[in-house]
């Protein structure tokens, strides 16, 4: 029995694996916008829990909570792991097991910086500007290929399979909020997705001729994108002294680019697939419309506690792959913050998301966090863990590979992220 060897490869790029499978990041992009550590730890409830200029994207009406002049920065470190396995027969039993043949482990880092200002005692207006990494199309697959030998440990290295897509979209957000009464506020932001370079590479490195190496279908292509604009509008209302309710609408946007990858729909798996075309095609990365609602409740008691609920609908049904419309997605978030001795906050949350590709590809994510304030500086740390698995075909399938004649494999992805945000109030 032949089993491909395991290779662990670390690269400096970033992938979110928080919503869609990373192999498909080129199609929809992965949302990796660094919010505040407080919101991150509370199920990433950016609408109701964020305490930074990142509110300009999720809920600009909430900027009125940031009184004075503030500067904030966020940095997110992510550990993403992808394992691909094939079915093999167990040596000691008459049944099939999944055997990993390649593992890619990646560390990524992205950042955001912003400023906000308001002086509510003079004028009920808040202004903010923020810039950070927003969407990524990055993915890297790297596999060692070994030929069949007399034993597993003597299988010689005969080549490499590599598939890579890359491209980081940065976002510049200018936002403002105002209130007409102490109970109601509205906010607006204009957002610019800044130009970047999209790259696609497929490479087969042959060290020795072997039936276990996929047929050569190599290409490398770069494409520039242009500025893309969209707006966000939100409102927030106080429901007494303990509760707040917010609504937000986010426009759609389309990033156009040329590519050598043709995006098709695979009916067998209900997932997209890439084909290679010698003629460059016009592709687009679509950010659909988004509708959000959030509710925050902070009961009056001796020990401060906050509960937050948020719901987001993303209209992926406006996006079609190979003439097939995708599915609108629903994201449910629940988070809480508990103040230990009214000084030290601890946070936790749970996120449940559906997939735009198939209704059964749902994902649950656990979040956690804590914070600390020292004088005019506040520190917040948030983290999350999630995993996802699905079946797919071998993206480098040799014609005469006896180890996996069906060409179907199991893909398992997991991520562990830590976000640190620091805010200074002048």
N, C-alpha and C positions, 0 to 999 in steps of 0.2 A: 504494500500500500504506500502510495506516495503522498506526502504532505509537504506543502510549501513552507519554507522557513519563515520565521517571524523577524520582522525588522522594526525597530523603534526609531523614528526620525523626528527630531525637534526642529522647528523652523520658527522664524520671527515673522509672524503675521497674526491676524486675529480672526476668529470665527466665533459666532455666538451660539450655535446649536441650541438656542433658546426657543426658537419657533420652528423653523423648517430644517430638514436634514441638510447638513453642510455641503453634501455633494451637489445640491440644487441651489446653492447660494447665488449662482450666476443668474438664475431665472427671476427670483423675487427679491433677492438681497436679504441679509440678516440684520435686524434692528439691534444695534449695539450702542445706542446713545447713552453716555455715562450721566445718569441722574445723580441725585445726592445719596449719600450712604444711608441716611435716615429712611428715605422712600424705598431704597433697594432692599433693606432688611425687612420692611413691612410689605412683602409681596410685590415690590416694585410698584406701589401705589403712588405714582408720580403726581397724579391729579390732586390728591388730598393731603399727601404726607411730605412732599418735597419742600425743602426750605432753602432753595437756591435759585439762581437765574434760569435753571433748566425748566422751571415752570412755564417759560415762554413757549415751549413746544407742547406740553401736555395740558396746561390750564393757565393761560396768561392772566385770567381774572384773579388767580390766587397770588399774584405778585404784590398785592396790597398788604399781605402779611409780612413782607420784608421791609420794615421801616428803616430809614437811614440809608447810608451808603455802604454797600457790601461788595466784597470780591470773593469769589469762590472758585475752587478747582476740584476736579474729580479725576481719579485714575483707576482704571479697571484692569485687573490681572486675571486672565482666564486660562484654565487648564482644560484642554479638550482632547478626548481620546476616542479614536475610531478603531473598532476591531471588525474584521471580516472573516467569516468562518464558512466551511463547507461540510456537508454531511459525510461522515465516514463510519465504517463498521467497527465497533468496539472489539478489541482482541480477545477479551474474556467473556463476551456475551454476544448473543445473536440479536443485536439492536444497533440503531444508528445514534451517533452523538455528533455534536458540532465541534469541529477542530479549527482553531484559529490558524490562519495562514499568513496574515499580515496585521500588524498593529501600527498605527501612526499616532504618536502623542505630540501635541503642540501646545506651546505657551504663547499667549497673545497679550498685548497691552494697548489700550487706547485711552485718550484723555479728552477733557473738556475744561474750558475756562470761561468765566463770565463775570459781569458786574451788574449791580442793580442799585437803583436810587429812588427814594421817595421821602417826602416830608409831609406827612398827613396832617400835621398841625397847620400848615399853610395852604396846601392844595391836595385834594384827594386823587393824586395821580402817581403811578409808579412806572418807571422805565427800566428796561433791562436789555442787555446785549450779551450773546453767548455764542461760542464757537466750539464745536467738537466733532469727533468722528460719529457718523450717523448710520450708514448702511455699508455692508461689506459683501463682496462677491467672492471672497477668498476661500479657496479649498486646495489642499495638496494631498495627493495619493502617491506613495512611493513604495514599491515592492521589489524585494530581492527575488530573483527567479533561480531556482536550483533544479538541476536535472536529476533523474532517478539514478540512484547508485545502489551499491550492495546493501547499504544501511542508511538510515536517516542522517546519521552524523557524517557520512562520507559523500553526501550529495554535493556535487561541485556547483559553484556559482557560475551561471552561464549568462546572466544579464539582469537588466532592471526594467520595470514598467513604471512610468511616471505620467501623471495627469495633474495639471495645475490650472486653476483660474484665480485671478487676483484683481483687485481694484477696491479702493477705499473712498467712499463718498463722505466728504466733510460737509457740515451744516452750519450756516451762519443764521442766527435768529435775532431779530429786532422786535421787541414786544413792549406793550404798554397796557395799563389797566387803570380804570377809574371807577368811582362809586358815586351814585346819586343820593343814596341814603346809607346809614350805618348797616343796613341789612342786605343790600344788593350791590353787586359789582359786576362789571363786564371787562373783558380783555381781548386783545387782538395781537397777533404776531404775523410778521412777514418773514418767510424762511427762504433761504437760497441754498440749494444743493450745489456745491462748488465743483468745478471741473476736476476730472481725474483721468487716469489711464487704466483701461481694462486690458488685461493680458490673458491669453489662453495658450497653454503649451501641452502637447501630447508627445511623448518621446519613448522610444523603445531602444534601450542600449543593449547591443548583442556582443557578449564577450566570446561565446562559443555557439556554434549552430546547435539548436535543440528544438524538439517538438513542443517543449513546454514554454516557449516564448511566443507571444501573440504576434500575428502578422503586423508588419510595420505600417503604421498609418500616422506619420509624424507631421506636426505642424507647429508653428509659433506665430502669434499674431497680436499686435497692439492696436488699440483704438482709443481716441480721445473723446471725452464727453464735454458738453457745454453746460452753462448755468441753467438750472431748473428751479422754478419758483412755485411755492404753494403757501397758503394762508391757514391760520388756525383762529377760531373764534370760540370764546367760552363765556360762561356766566356762572356766578356763585351767589348763593343766598344763605343767610344765617337763619336757622330754624330754632330760635331761642338762643340761650347762652351756652348750650351744650352740643349743638349739632349743626352741621353744614352740608349743603347739597350743591353739586356742581354738574354742569353739562358742557360738553365740548364737541366741536366739529372740526375735522381736519381735511383739507382739500386733497385731491389726488394729484399725483405728479408722475411724469414719464421721462426717464433718462434714456435718450437714444444713443446708439453706438453701432459700429460695424463689427462683424465677428466672422470667424471661420467655423463656428459651431452653429449647427441648425438644431433648434429646440423642437422635439417631437413628443407625442404622447404615447407611452407604452401601455397598451390595453391589458396586457397580462398582469401587470403589477398595479395598474392605476396610478402610475407615477411618470414624470417626464423622463426623457432620455436625450442624450446628445448624439448627433450625427455630424460627420465632418464633410465640409463642402470645399472644393478647390476654389469656388467663386465666393467672394466675401458677401455675406448677407446682412441685411439691416435688422438688428435686434433691438429690443427695448426692455429696460428694467422698470416695471410699473409699481409705484407706491399707491395703493388704492385709497379711496375715501375711508375715514375712520370716524366712528361715533362713540363717545364715551360718556358715562355717567358715574359719579362717585358720591359716596356718603361717608361722613366722618362723625363720630360720636365720642365726646369726652365728658363722662358723667362727673358731676360735682361731688367729690369725696376727698377724704384726707390724703389718700395716695393717688396721684395722677395716673390715669389709664386712658388710652385712646384706642378705639376700634375703627377700622376703615374697611369699606367695601367698594369695589370698583368693577365695572363691566365695560368691555370694549367690543364693538362689532366692526370688523374689517371687511369691506365690500370686494372680496376677491372674485365675485361673480362677474365683475366688469373686465376681468383678465381672462384671455383665452390662450390655450396652448394647442397648436395644431388643430384649430377650429373647435376645441373642446373647452367649455367654460369651467373655471375653477369653482370652489365652494366658499361661500362666506364663512369667516371664522368667528368664533366666540371665545373670549378670554374672561375668566372669572378670577377675581383676586380678593383675598381676605387677609388682613394684617392687623397686628396689635402692637402697642407699646406700653410697657409697664415701668414706672419709675421706682427704682429701689431707693428707699429713704428719700424720695422726691429729689434725688440728685443724679442717680446713675440709671439711664434708660437701657432696657433690654427689649429686643424686638424679634418678631417672628412672623411668618406668613406662609400662605399656600396659594399657588397659581395653578389653574387648570385651563389648558388650551386645546382647541381643535385644530385640525390641519386643513389647508386649502386643497389638498390633493385627494385625501380619502377620509371618510367620516370615522373610520376606526383608528386612525393614527393620532390619538390624543396623547397629551403629555401632562404630567403633574410635576410641579417644581416646588421644592421647599426652600424658604429663605430664612435668614437670621441676621441679627446685627446688634450693635450697641453704640454708644456715643459718650462724649465727654466734652465739657466746656471749661476752658481756662482763661479767665479774663474776657477779652474780646474775640478770642479764637475758639471755634467749636470744631470738634473732630467727630466724624461719623464713619463707621465701618459696617458694611453690609456684605452678605455672602449668599450664594445660592448653589443648589445641587439638583441636577435633573438627568434623566437618561431616556433613551428611545431605541427601539429596535424595529427592523422591517426586513422583508425579503426583497432581493434585487438580483439582477443578472451580473455576472462577472464582467467588469468594464474592460478587462484585458483577457479575452477568452481564446486560448490557443485552440487550433483546429483539432489537434490530436492529443489533447490533454486527458489521460485516463483518470486523473484524480477527481475530476468533477465533470462527468460527461453531460449532466443536465444543464450546466452553466448557471445554476441558481445558487446563491449564497445568502447568508444572513449577515446583516450589517447592524452593529451595536454601537451606539454613540452615547457618551456621557460627558458632562461638563461640571467643573467646580470653579466658581468665580468668586473673587474677593474685590470689593470696590471701596476705596478710601476717598472721602471728600473732606475738604478743609474750607472753612468760611471765616473771613475776618471782617468784623464790623467796625467801621471807623467812628 
